[in-house]
């Protein structure tokens, strides 16, 4: 058996109050009564509150308009439906009642048909109130879930950033700086530095498709798989082929990554490099820019049998820049890409600046290009510079 719905009847006429409360009780309502607006407010604030209220229009102390206004100003009561009962049928009275906050305006029942109409309207407003409560509860649950998810994402973001290493201290003529900016709380870009023998430095930059939680987890997997391969002091092409084979068993269908890996001699600036599907690295200096091109393809799907590498040298006064495609793919409000040529222009203009200053200038150029928006993809940039002097 369903519990009785709690109803508050505010009516100054004792005869009407007794008659309506008796008839409503027969319809299954649990009726509480009040003889004026002030007493009605006091009873409305009792625990538990009524689920619906009926109020007369004309009453001493506090009339129906004042009662409705007070109820709708109370944050604990405003969601409860209020139906105004009256013998006053003029438009100005109906407007006054509705403007005060009444959810409905009904003539006092004079016979069975009018009472059935009153009961039907009560049920309709209760259905709406039940739906509103259900929506409110679902919103509360969603808000709680959102707060929990935001907390967990923020924690994951802090963990991800903690796993991103700082550039190693210089052991020779090369010095490095890095900038990593995920598009969301978590990113799919990953980088790492590896101290190798004979003063050689390994640098990996990889970009997992997409961004967010899935890509972030896979980027961590790429980092974990690449580390032991780097310790084997493989040639860059061999490392990327090994990474492709190792990652295949972990990457879900539809996911892949691009990568660029180099081994730099910190005494001479000589670099051996290879890339798969990755944007070309750029070297800028007094003689202008040149690119270190990647091979076509994708990693993580088991399609790379072997990858050819190449050799170059970061000469004195030159800077090598490795980046992910979130940088060049950043769009302005007209969907114009930032592009490789614009990047080369910025890099060439500041090629002799400190690596951190070069990164700041790229950041500034990207922000100006995308304003008032922001890049839609993760951006990772590493600058390796042959220090002058």
C-alpha positions as CSV (number, residue, x, y, z in Angstrom):
1,X,0.0,0.0,0.0
2,X,1.4,3.4,-1.0
3,X,1.9,5.9,1.8
4,X,-0.5,8.8,2.0
5,X,0.7,12.0,0.3
6,X,1.2,14.8,2.8
7,X,-1.1,17.8,2.1
8,X,-1.3,21.2,3.9
9,X,-4.7,23.0,3.7
10,X,-4.5,26.7,4.6
11,X,-8.1,27.9,5.0
12,X,-9.6,30.5,7.4
13,X,-13.2,29.2,7.1
14,X,-13.6,26.4,9.6
15,X,-16.6,25.0,7.6
16,X,-14.6,24.9,4.4
17,X,-11.6,23.6,6.2
18,X,-13.4,20.7,7.8
19,X,-15.3,19.8,4.6
20,X,-12.2,19.8,2.3
21,X,-9.9,18.0,4.8
22,X,-12.5,15.3,5.2
23,X,-13.0,14.9,1.4
24,X,-9.3,14.9,0.8
25,X,-8.7,12.3,3.5
26,X,-11.2,10.1,1.8
27,X,-9.1,10.4,-1.4
28,X,-6.1,9.0,0.5
29,X,-4.3,12.3,1.5
30,X,-2.8,12.9,4.9
31,X,-4.1,16.4,5.6
32,X,-2.7,19.0,8.0
33,X,-4.7,22.2,8.4
34,X,-4.0,25.8,9.2
35,X,-6.4,28.6,9.7
36,X,-4.3,31.5,8.2
37,X,-1.1,32.1,6.3
38,X,1.1,32.6,9.4
39,X,0.1,29.3,10.9
40,X,0.4,27.7,7.4
41,X,4.0,28.9,7.1
42,X,4.8,27.4,10.5
43,X,3.3,24.1,9.6
44,X,4.9,24.1,6.2
45,X,8.3,24.3,7.9
46,X,7.7,21.3,10.1
47,X,9.6,18.1,9.5
48,X,8.6,16.4,7.3
49,X,7.2,19.2,5.1
50,X,4.0,18.8,3.1
51,X,4.3,17.5,-0.5
52,X,1.7,19.9,-1.8
53,X,-0.2,22.9,-0.4
54,X,-3.7,24.3,-0.9
55,X,-4.3,27.9,0.3
56,X,-7.2,30.2,0.4
57,X,-6.8,33.7,-1.3
58,X,-8.5,35.9,1.3
59,X,-7.3,35.3,4.9
60,X,-6.6,37.4,8.0
61,X,-3.0,38.0,9.3
62,X,-1.4,36.7,6.1
63,X,-3.4,36.2,2.9
64,X,-2.9,33.7,0.2
65,X,-0.8,36.0,-1.9
66,X,1.5,36.7,1.0
67,X,1.7,33.0,1.9
68,X,2.7,32.0,-1.6
69,X,5.3,34.8,-1.8
70,X,6.8,33.6,1.5
71,X,6.8,30.0,0.5
72,X,8.6,30.7,-2.8
73,X,11.2,32.8,-1.1
74,X,12.1,30.0,1.3
75,X,14.8,27.7,-0.3
76,X,13.5,24.7,1.6
77,X,9.9,25.2,0.5
78,X,10.0,26.8,-2.9
79,X,9.9,23.4,-4.8
80,X,6.6,22.4,-3.1
81,X,3.6,23.0,-5.4
82,X,1.1,25.6,-4.1
83,X,-2.5,25.6,-5.4
84,X,-4.6,28.7,-4.6
85,X,-8.3,28.1,-3.8
86,X,-10.7,31.1,-4.1
87,X,-14.1,32.3,-4.9
88,X,-12.6,35.3,-6.6
89,X,-12.6,34.7,-10.3
90,X,-11.5,38.1,-11.6
91,X,-8.4,38.1,-13.8
92,X,-6.6,40.6,-11.6
93,X,-6.9,38.1,-8.7
94,X,-5.7,35.2,-10.7
95,X,-2.7,37.3,-11.9
96,X,-1.9,38.4,-8.4
97,X,-2.0,34.8,-7.2
98,X,0.1,33.4,-10.0
99,X,2.7,36.3,-9.8
100,X,3.1,35.6,-6.1
101,X,4.2,32.1,-6.9
102,X,1.1,30.0,-6.9
103,X,1.5,27.0,-9.2
104,X,-2.2,26.9,-10.0
105,X,-5.4,28.9,-9.4
106,X,-8.6,27.0,-8.8
107,X,-12.2,28.0,-7.9
108,X,-13.3,26.4,-4.6
109,X,-15.3,23.3,-5.4
110,X,-19.0,23.6,-5.1
111,X,-19.9,20.1,-6.1
112,X,-18.6,16.6,-7.0
113,X,-17.3,17.6,-10.5
114,X,-15.4,20.6,-9.2
115,X,-13.9,18.4,-6.4
116,X,-12.8,15.8,-9.0
117,X,-11.2,18.5,-11.0
118,X,-9.3,19.7,-7.8
119,X,-8.2,16.1,-7.1
120,X,-7.0,15.7,-10.7
121,X,-5.0,18.9,-10.5
122,X,-3.5,17.8,-7.2
123,X,-2.3,14.6,-8.8
124,X,-0.9,16.4,-11.8
125,X,1.1,18.7,-9.7
126,X,2.3,15.9,-7.5
127,X,3.5,14.0,-10.6
128,X,5.4,17.1,-11.7
129,X,6.9,17.5,-8.2
130,X,8.0,13.9,-8.2
131,X,9.7,14.3,-11.6
132,X,11.4,17.5,-10.4
133,X,12.6,15.6,-7.3
134,X,13.9,12.8,-9.4
135,X,15.7,15.2,-11.7
136,X,17.2,17.0,-8.8
137,X,18.4,13.8,-7.2
138,X,19.9,12.6,-10.5
139,X,21.6,16.0,-10.9
140,X,23.0,15.7,-7.4
141,X,24.3,12.2,-8.2
142,X,25.8,13.5,-11.4
143,X,27.4,16.4,-9.6
144,X,28.9,14.1,-7.0
145,X,30.2,11.7,-9.7
146,X,31.6,14.7,-11.6
147,X,33.4,16.0,-8.5
148,X,34.8,12.5,-7.9
149,X,35.9,12.1,-11.5
150,X,37.5,15.6,-11.5
151,X,39.4,14.7,-8.3
152,X,40.6,11.5,-9.8
153,X,41.5,13.2,-13.1
154,X,43.4,15.9,-11.3
155,X,45.3,13.2,-9.3
156,X,46.1,11.3,-12.5
157,X,47.3,14.5,-14.1
158,X,49.6,15.2,-11.2
159,X,50.9,11.6,-11.4
160,X,51.4,11.9,-15.2
161,X,53.3,15.2,-14.8
162,X,55.4,13.7,-12.1
163,X,56.4,10.9,-14.5
164,X,57.6,13.4,-17.1
165,X,61.3,13.9,-16.4
166,X,63.2,17.2,-16.3
167,X,65.9,17.6,-18.9
168,X,69.2,16.1,-17.8
169,X,72.0,18.3,-16.7
170,X,74.5,19.0,-19.5
171,X,77.5,16.7,-19.7
172,X,79.0,18.4,-22.8
173,X,78.1,21.0,-25.4
174,X,74.3,20.3,-25.5
175,X,71.6,21.6,-23.2
176,X,67.9,20.9,-23.3
177,X,64.5,22.2,-22.3
178,X,61.0,20.7,-22.6
179,X,57.4,22.0,-22.6
180,X,54.4,19.7,-22.2
181,X,50.8,21.0,-22.4
182,X,48.0,18.5,-22.6
183,X,44.7,19.6,-24.2
184,X,42.7,18.2,-21.3
185,X,43.5,17.0,-17.8
186,X,45.4,14.0,-19.3
187,X,47.4,13.9,-22.5
188,X,48.5,11.3,-25.0
189,X,51.9,12.8,-25.7
190,X,55.0,11.3,-23.9
191,X,58.7,12.0,-23.8
192,X,61.7,10.6,-22.1
193,X,65.5,11.1,-21.8
194,X,67.9,8.2,-21.5
195,X,71.5,8.5,-20.2
196,X,73.6,6.2,-22.4
197,X,77.2,5.2,-22.4
198,X,80.1,7.3,-23.9
199,X,78.3,10.6,-23.0
200,X,75.4,9.9,-25.4
201,X,71.8,11.1,-24.7
202,X,68.7,9.3,-26.0
203,X,65.6,11.4,-26.5
204,X,62.1,9.9,-27.3
205,X,59.0,11.9,-28.2
206,X,55.8,9.9,-28.9
207,X,52.2,10.9,-29.6
208,X,49.4,8.4,-29.0
209,X,46.3,8.9,-31.1
210,X,43.6,10.9,-29.3
211,X,43.9,12.4,-25.9
212,X,42.3,11.8,-22.5
213,X,42.3,8.8,-20.2
214,X,42.8,6.1,-22.7
215,X,45.6,7.9,-24.6
216,X,47.3,8.8,-21.3
217,X,47.3,5.2,-20.1
218,X,48.8,4.1,-23.5
219,X,51.4,6.8,-23.4
220,X,52.5,5.5,-20.0
221,X,52.8,2.1,-21.6
222,X,54.9,3.5,-24.4
223,X,57.2,5.1,-21.9
224,X,57.5,1.8,-20.0
225,X,58.2,-0.3,-23.1
226,X,60.8,2.2,-24.6
227,X,63.0,2.4,-21.5
228,X,64.5,-1.1,-21.6
229,X,64.9,-0.8,-25.4
230,X,67.0,2.3,-24.9
231,X,69.2,0.6,-22.4
232,X,70.1,-1.9,-25.0
233,X,71.7,1.0,-26.9
234,X,69.8,0.2,-30.1
235,X,70.1,2.3,-33.2
236,X,67.1,4.7,-33.3
237,X,65.4,2.8,-36.1
238,X,65.8,-0.5,-34.3
239,X,64.3,1.0,-31.1
240,X,61.2,2.2,-32.9
241,X,60.7,-1.2,-34.6
242,X,61.1,-2.9,-31.2
243,X,58.6,-0.4,-29.7
244,X,56.1,-1.2,-32.5
245,X,56.3,-4.9,-31.8
246,X,56.1,-4.6,-28.0
247,X,53.2,-2.1,-28.1
248,X,51.1,-4.1,-30.5
249,X,49.8,-6.5,-27.7
250,X,48.7,-3.5,-25.5
251,X,47.1,-1.1,-28.0
252,X,43.4,-1.6,-28.6
253,X,42.1,-1.6,-32.1
254,X,42.0,1.9,-33.6
255,X,44.8,3.2,-31.4
256,X,48.4,3.8,-32.6
257,X,51.2,6.2,-32.0
258,X,53.9,8.2,-33.8
259,X,57.4,8.6,-32.4
260,X,60.7,10.3,-33.0
261,X,63.9,9.0,-31.3
262,X,67.5,10.2,-31.5
263,X,70.8,9.5,-29.8
264,X,72.9,12.7,-29.4
265,X,76.6,12.7,-28.7
266,X,76.9,15.4,-26.0
267,X,80.6,16.0,-26.8
268,X,80.3,16.6,-30.6
269,X,76.6,17.3,-31.2
270,X,76.3,14.4,-33.7
271,X,72.8,12.9,-33.8
272,X,71.5,9.6,-35.1
273,X,67.8,9.7,-35.5
274,X,64.7,8.0,-36.8
275,X,60.9,8.7,-36.8
276,X,57.7,6.9,-37.7
277,X,54.7,8.9,-38.7
278,X,56.0,11.8,-36.6
279,X,56.4,15.5,-37.7
280,X,59.9,16.2,-38.8
281,X,62.3,17.6,-36.3
282,X,63.7,21.0,-37.1
283,X,67.3,22.4,-36.7
284,X,67.6,26.2,-36.8
285,X,70.8,28.3,-36.7
286,X,72.8,30.9,-38.4
287,X,72.5,29.1,-41.8
288,X,68.7,28.8,-41.6
289,X,66.4,25.9,-40.9
290,X,66.6,22.3,-42.0
291,X,64.4,19.3,-41.2
292,X,65.0,15.7,-40.0
293,X,62.3,13.8,-41.7
294,X,60.4,10.8,-40.3
295,X,59.5,7.6,-42.1
296,X,55.8,7.0,-42.9
297,X,53.8,4.6,-40.9
298,X,52.3,4.0,-37.4
299,X,53.6,2.3,-34.3
300,X,51.6,-0.1,-32.1
301,X,50.0,-2.1,-34.9
302,X,52.8,-4.5,-35.7
303,X,53.5,-3.2,-39.2
304,X,57.1,-1.8,-38.8
305,X,59.7,-4.5,-39.8
306,X,62.6,-2.1,-39.8
307,X,63.1,1.6,-39.8
308,X,65.9,3.4,-41.5
309,X,67.7,6.1,-39.6
310,X,69.8,9.1,-40.6
311,X,72.6,11.2,-39.2
312,X,73.0,14.9,-38.7
313,X,74.9,17.3,-36.4
314,X,73.8,20.1,-34.1
315,X,76.5,22.6,-34.8
316,X,77.6,25.4,-32.5
317,X,74.8,28.0,-32.2
318,X,72.1,25.7,-33.6
319,X,69.0,24.3,-31.9
320,X,67.2,21.1,-32.6
321,X,63.4,21.1,-32.0
322,X,61.3,17.9,-31.7
323,X,57.6,18.4,-31.3
324,X,54.2,16.7,-31.6
325,X,51.6,17.6,-34.3
326,X,49.3,19.3,-31.8
327,X,51.6,22.3,-32.3
328,X,51.5,22.7,-36.1
329,X,47.8,21.5,-36.2
330,X,46.7,24.3,-33.8
331,X,44.0,26.4,-35.5
332,X,42.9,30.0,-35.3
333,X,39.2,30.9,-35.2
334,X,39.1,30.6,-39.0
335,X,40.5,27.0,-38.9
336,X,43.9,28.1,-40.3
337,X,46.6,25.8,-39.1
338,X,49.6,27.2,-37.3
339,X,51.7,25.1,-39.7
340,X,55.3,24.1,-40.1
341,X,56.4,27.2,-41.9
342,X,55.1,29.5,-39.2
343,X,56.9,27.4,-36.6
344,X,60.2,27.6,-38.6
345,X,59.9,31.4,-38.7
346,X,59.4,31.6,-34.9
347,X,62.3,29.2,-34.3
348,X,64.6,30.8,-36.7
349,X,63.9,34.3,-35.1
350,X,65.0,33.0,-31.7
351,X,67.5,30.3,-32.6
352,X,70.3,31.8,-30.5
353,X,68.1,32.4,-27.4
354,X,68.2,30.2,-24.3
355,X,66.2,27.0,-24.9
356,X,63.6,28.0,-22.3
357,X,63.1,31.3,-24.0
358,X,62.7,29.6,-27.4
359,X,59.9,27.5,-25.8
360,X,58.3,30.7,-24.4
361,X,58.3,32.4,-27.8
362,X,56.6,29.3,-29.4
363,X,54.0,29.3,-26.6
364,X,53.3,33.0,-27.2
365,X,53.0,32.5,-30.9
366,X,50.6,29.6,-30.4
367,X,48.5,31.5,-27.9
368,X,48.2,34.5,-30.3
369,X,47.3,32.2,-33.2
370,X,44.6,30.3,-31.4
371,X,43.1,33.3,-29.4
372,X,40.5,33.5,-28.1
373,X,40.4,29.7,-28.2
374,X,43.1,27.2,-27.3
375,X,44.9,24.3,-29.1
376,X,42.6,21.2,-29.5
377,X,45.4,18.7,-29.1
378,X,48.3,18.0,-26.8
379,X,51.6,19.9,-27.4
380,X,55.0,18.6,-26.5
381,X,58.2,20.4,-27.5
382,X,61.8,19.6,-26.7
383,X,64.7,22.0,-27.6
384,X,68.3,20.7,-27.7
385,X,70.9,23.4,-28.3
386,X,74.6,23.4,-29.0
387,X,75.7,26.0,-26.5
388,X,78.0,28.7,-27.8
389,X,81.1,29.3,-25.8
